[in-house]
Each structure stands twice: as structure tokens, then as C-alpha cells.
Amino acid sequence: MESILARASIGISELKVNPMAAIEQADGPVAILNRNKPVAYLVPASEWEAICERLEDAELADIVRSRADEKVLSVKLEDL
């Protein structure tokens, strides 16, 4: 059996019957199962937004690290 990366799970058939109930009862991500295997995860909007922000922060940190050894140039705001 594959590992399930959520504290809660719901069968895909049960999800089809009442999707809003699954969303309302969720306290965090919910694994959507098909034949006892996770096929998708239902993530609350607030958590998805937080994940996207963390990913963006990680990408920006990578850019900063990649430019750390570049020569610093001084410019005036008016010159831009």
C-alpha cells in the first residue's frame, strides 16, 4: 500500500456523492482514494496559498544565492 500524506482520506465514490461535505469536514489536506490508493489530494485554499508562498520564497532565495558572488553596481534611481 502506498503511503498517504494526509491525516484524513475519502473514497472517490464518497467524494462524488457530496464533495462539499469532504471540504467542510477537512481539517487540512484530504487524500482522495481509488481502490485504497491515493490518486489526488484535496487541499484547503488557505493551505494551498501558503504552499505557493513558500515555493515562491524558495525560488527567490535560490536567485539570491546564485547572485551572491556577482559584482555590486551602484546606480542612481534617476538613471533607471
C-alpha positions as CSV (number, residue, x, y, z in Angstrom):
1,M,0.0,0.0,0.0
2,E,1.3,3.5,-0.9
3,S,1.8,6.0,1.9
4,I,-0.9,8.6,2.4
5,L,0.4,12.1,3.0
6,A,-2.7,13.3,4.9
7,R,-4.4,12.7,8.2
8,A,-7.8,12.2,6.5
9,S,-8.9,10.3,3.5
10,I,-12.1,9.8,1.5
11,G,-13.0,7.3,-1.3
12,I,-13.6,8.8,-4.7
13,S,-17.1,7.4,-4.8
14,E,-17.9,9.0,-1.5
15,L,-16.4,12.3,-2.7
16,K,-18.6,12.3,-5.8
17,V,-21.8,11.9,-3.7
18,N,-21.1,15.1,-1.6
19,P,-17.9,17.0,-2.3
20,M,-18.7,19.9,-0.1
21,A,-19.1,17.6,2.9
22,A,-15.5,16.4,2.4
23,I,-14.3,20.0,2.1
24,E,-16.2,21.2,5.1
25,Q,-15.1,18.3,7.3
26,A,-11.5,18.6,6.3
27,D,-9.0,19.8,8.9
28,G,-6.1,20.1,6.4
29,P,-5.4,18.0,3.3
30,V,-7.6,15.0,2.5
31,A,-6.3,12.1,0.4
32,I,-8.7,11.0,-2.3
33,L,-8.5,7.3,-2.7
34,N,-9.4,5.0,-5.6
35,R,-9.2,1.3,-4.6
36,N,-7.3,2.2,-1.4
37,K,-4.6,4.1,-3.3
38,P,-4.2,7.9,-3.2
39,V,-5.0,9.4,-6.6
40,A,-5.2,13.1,-5.5
41,Y,-5.2,15.4,-2.5
42,L,-7.8,17.9,-1.6
43,V,-6.0,20.9,0.0
44,P,-7.9,23.8,1.6
45,A,-7.4,27.1,-0.3
46,S,-5.6,28.8,2.6
47,E,-3.1,26.0,2.9
48,W,-2.5,26.0,-0.9
49,E,-1.9,29.7,-0.8
50,A,0.7,29.2,2.0
51,I,2.4,26.4,0.0
52,C,2.6,28.7,-3.1
53,E,4.1,31.5,-1.0
54,R,6.7,29.1,0.4
55,L,7.6,27.9,-3.0
56,E,8.0,31.4,-4.3
57,D,10.2,32.3,-1.3
58,A,12.4,29.3,-2.0
59,E,12.7,30.3,-5.7
60,L,13.7,33.9,-4.7
61,A,16.2,32.5,-2.2
62,D,17.8,30.4,-5.0
63,I,18.1,33.6,-7.1
64,V,19.7,35.5,-4.3
65,R,22.2,32.7,-3.6
66,S,23.0,32.4,-7.3
67,R,23.8,36.1,-7.5
68,A,25.7,36.3,-4.2
69,D,29.1,36.4,-6.0
70,E,28.2,39.0,-8.6
71,K,29.9,42.4,-8.7
72,V,27.8,45.1,-7.0
73,L,27.0,48.1,-9.1
74,S,25.9,51.4,-7.7
75,V,23.2,53.3,-9.7
76,K,21.0,56.3,-9.1
77,L,17.3,55.9,-9.2
78,E,17.1,58.7,-11.7
79,D,19.3,56.7,-14.1
80,L,16.9,53.9,-14.3
